[in-house]
């Protein structure tokens, strides 16, 4: 998750659909290559593809897997990739400060009550021994995060603050989420903020217990977003809206399936099967995870983005010479139009 612009995202390359600033009158036949990381967070892209929502908009979408965000960042920054989906970080905002032309346009995942898909975990041995009874007892212990300067860092700071600790009162270990499970098992870390499905694996293995629900401290945190490169809407305006229409349709399906934070809502079996097939995981294993929350209309929590940005500034992780203009960075017009179209269906 660390790169020139640190994001955990996929990306989309678009051709066709006219060259005017407002786009052509139709998206039929527009070829779209969508980059993915084959993870749970790609759920809306899988749904929109497998349920035919991209096709209904006339788009021809190919999902292309990438190993990491780092592989895609240079292409997105250069305008060779039209859309990205990921998590804003200090590195991301530093890139924006260097005039990388990117827009945050939609929700891709939030921490919301009953949707604590990134809990604070602690090694079970520390709890059984009585060494750790609360967050306060983490002082001086090692806590794993995915990378320096991510939104996860802001989450951890909020959790520590509840019991009088500062962010740097713990030792920070930076490991990819899948590696948290083994690290908890072998004792190389004491605690972690871990997303699904690694969180469920760590808990079910008996290596860890849940110390805190992140949503009780920092609710509605915007952990993942959909991004448009600056060139995409300028050169392919119609395609940009068509893509969002399909994406928002998938958001409604996903939200219904995981309503209340359980895989028991309308269409849950179908959605879990789609995700499982795409990430090569048993759908029943998908349904054992705590699902992330996505707004049914794919709208963003901009205040959360600002709060995390302020944390990066306070920690000295943001190195830009001027403050980020969120009014310029965030463009909700595509989500708004998709919502308007949905009400007419």
ZINORZI-V896700 format. One record per backbone hydrogen bond with DSSP energy under -0.5 kcal/mol. NH is the residue of the N-H (numbers start at 0). CO is the residue of the C=O. If there is no record, write none. Layout:
nh->(NH:NH)
co->(CO:CO)
This chain:
nh->(2:6:8:9:11:12:14:22:23:28:29:29:30:31:32:33:33:34:34:35:41:42:44:45:46:47:48:49:50:51:52:53:55:56:57:58:59:60:61:63:63:64:65:70:71:72:73:75:76:77:78:78:79:80:81:82:83:84:85:87:89:91:92:93:94:95:96:97:97:98:99:101:102:103:104:104:105:106:107:108:109:110:111:111:114:116:118:119:120:120:121:122:123:125:126:127:128:129:130:131:132:136:137:138:139:140:142:143:144:149:152:153:154:155:156:157:158:159:160:161:161:162:163:164:168:169:170:172:174:174:178:179:179:180:180:181:182:183:184:185:186:187:188:189:190:191:192:193:193:195:197:198:200:201:202:203:204:205:206:207:208:210:210:211:213:215:216:217:219:220:220:222:222:223:224:225:226:227:228:229:231:232:233:234:235:236:239:240:241:242:243:244:245:246:247:248:249:250:251:252:253:254:255:256:257:258:260:261:263:264:264:265:267:270:271:272:273:274:275:276:277:278:279:280:284:285:286:287:287:288:290:292:297:301:304:305:306:307:308:309:310:311:312:313:314:315:316:317:318:325:327:328:329:330:335:336:337:338:339:340:341:342:343:343:344)
co->(0:4:6:84:82:32:30:19:16:57:26:57:14:59:12:31:61:10:32:63:38:39:41:41:42:43:44:45:46:48:47:47:51:52:54:53:29:58:31:33:61:62:35:67:68:68:69:71:72:73:74:75:74:74:11:11:226:9:224:85:148:5:88:89:90:91:92:93:94:95:94:99:227:328:102:225:225:297:223:223:292:220:109:114:111:114:193:211:118:191:208:189:206:122:122:123:124:126:125:125:130:133:134:135:168:137:170:190:172:146:149:149:150:151:152:153:154:155:156:157:158:159:160:159:165:166:140:142:144:172:175:175:176:176:177:177:178:179:180:181:182:182:182:141:141:120:143:118:191:116:194:194:196:197:198:199:200:202:201:201:121:119:208:119:211:212:213:213:110:110:217:108:220:108:85:105:83:102:81:100:228:228:229:230:231:19:235:236:237:238:239:240:241:242:243:244:245:246:247:248:249:250:251:252:253:255:257:258:261:256:261:255:264:266:267:268:269:270:271:272:273:274:275:275:281:281:282:283:284:285:288:109:294:299:300:301:302:303:304:305:306:307:308:309:310:312:311:311:316:323:324:324:325:103:331:332:333:334:335:336:337:338:339:340:341)
